[in-house]
Amino acid sequence: MSREMWALVVVGAVLALATLVGAVLLAVRVVRTRRLLGTLGVGGKVAFYGALIYTICPVDLLPDPIYLDDMGVLAGALIYLTRLAHRRRAAGRSLPGQPGRTGVPPGPGQSRQIVS
């Protein structure tokens, strides 16, 4: 093979590796949002599991060496889950792992009020 052909093969391999790494990073971020699923409702669960199933499923819009469609689905699910979490936070309801209005003990320097 000529030098130009080797250069194209190397560039293609680097691009394929970069898209694979991007897809894996997005999948990890989506999986980390799993702890919020109980509070985000049915739409959050459908977006979460739908994105993971699409990413794992061997039937894609584009062949598997090209992960752009998987990355798009994962990014879309992550954006949707983030918006749901922001709406919930704006409504005044706490998310798991964050201090909320009820059910969470006060932090240092806060007083505990006893309601009778």
N, C-alpha and C positions, 0 to 999 in steps of 0.2 A: 504494500500500500504506500501511497505517496504521503508526503508530509502534510499536505493540505487535508487529506482524508483522516489522518491521525488527529490532526487539530480539531476537526469537526466531531470526531468520536469523543474526544476528551471534553470538548465544550458541551456536547449533548449529555454526557455522563454527569458532569458537574451540575448542569441545569436540572436533570432528573433527581439527583441527590438533594439539591436545594429545595425542590418542590416536595420531596418526601419528608425532609426535615420540617418544612413549614406545615405540612399536613399533620405530622405527629405533634408538633407544638400546639396547634389549634385543637387537636383531639384531647390533649392533656388539659388545656384550659376549659374545654367543655365538660370533661369529666370532673374537674374541680368544682364546677357549679352544681354538681349532683346533690350536694348537701342542702341546696335551696329548693329542691323539687317539691317537697312536701308543702311549702308555703306559696309556690308560684302557680298552683292549680293545674288543671288538665292541659292547658295550652303549653305550659312549660315542660310537662312530662312528654307530650307528643313531640315537641321540638327537640328535646334532649335525645330521646330514644330513636326518633326518626333520623337525626343526623348521624348517630352512631351506627345504626343499621345500614344506612346508605354508604357510609365510609367502609364498613367491613364487607358489605355485599360485593360479590365479584362482578355483578352486572352493573355497569356504569354508563353514563352518557359518553364518556371518553375512555379509551383503554387505560388499564391500570398503571402503566409506566408514566402516564400524564396525570398528575394528581390535582390539577387545577379545579376540576368539578368537585372533588372531595373537599378541597380547601374552601371553595365557595359555599358549600352546604354547611360545613362546620362554622365558618365565619358568620353566615346568616343566622344559624342557631345561637351562636354566642351573642350576637347583637340583639336578637329577640329576647333571650334570657336576661341580658343586662337591662333592657328596657323594662321588662316585667319587674325586675328587682328594684329599679329606680321608682317605678310607679308605686310599688308596695311601700317603699321607704317614704315617699312623698305623702302617702295616705296615713302615715303615722304608725304603721305597724312595723314591728321590729323583725329583722331577719335572723335566722339561727346564727349564733356566734357573735351577735352584736348586742350591746346593751339596749334594752327596750324600755317601754313604759311599765310593763308588768312582768312578774315572774322572774326577774333577774335581780339578784342581791345588789345592794348599792356598792359602789367602788370605794376606794380609799378617800377619805375626806367628805363623803356624802353621809347625810343622816338618814336613818331609817324611820319612816313614819308609820305609826301603828294606827290602823283604822278600826274603830270598834262599831 
